[in-house]
Amino acid sequence: MPTLLLNLRHVPDDEADEVRALLSERALAFYETAPNRWGISAGAIWIADDGRPEEARRVLAEYQVERRERARREFAEAQRDGTVQTVWSMLRDEPVRVLVVLVSIACVVALSLWPFLLSG
C-alpha cells in the first residue's frame, strides 16, 4: 500500500523540488498526486509500495533538520545584516499598502461588532 510521505499544503516549491531530487537521488520509488482544482486537496508525495517507506521517512527527517538549520542560519545572517523585514520597514517601503490593510482590518472588526453595539 502506498505511504504518504509529504502533504504539499503550504510547502514552498523549492522545498518540494528538493524533496523530489533527494528521493530520486536515493532511488526511492515515489509518485505525486496533483492538487485538487477547488483547493480541497493540496497534492502530496507518496512512497510507492516497493519504495522502502521507513528509509524515505528517515531521509525526509534528516533533510528537514538540515533545512531548518539552514533557514535559521540565513535568518540570523539577515538579522546581522539588518535586512530582515519588520513592520517598520514595510511601513517605510509601502506605506499605502500597510494603510489599506489596516483600514481593511478595522472595517472587518467594525462590521463584526456592529450587531453587538446596536443591541446594547
Summary of the structure (lengths in Angstrom):
residues: 120
radius of gyration: 21.9
end to end distance: 59.4
largest distance: 67.0
contacts: 261
relative contact order: 0.11
helix: 62%
strand: 11%
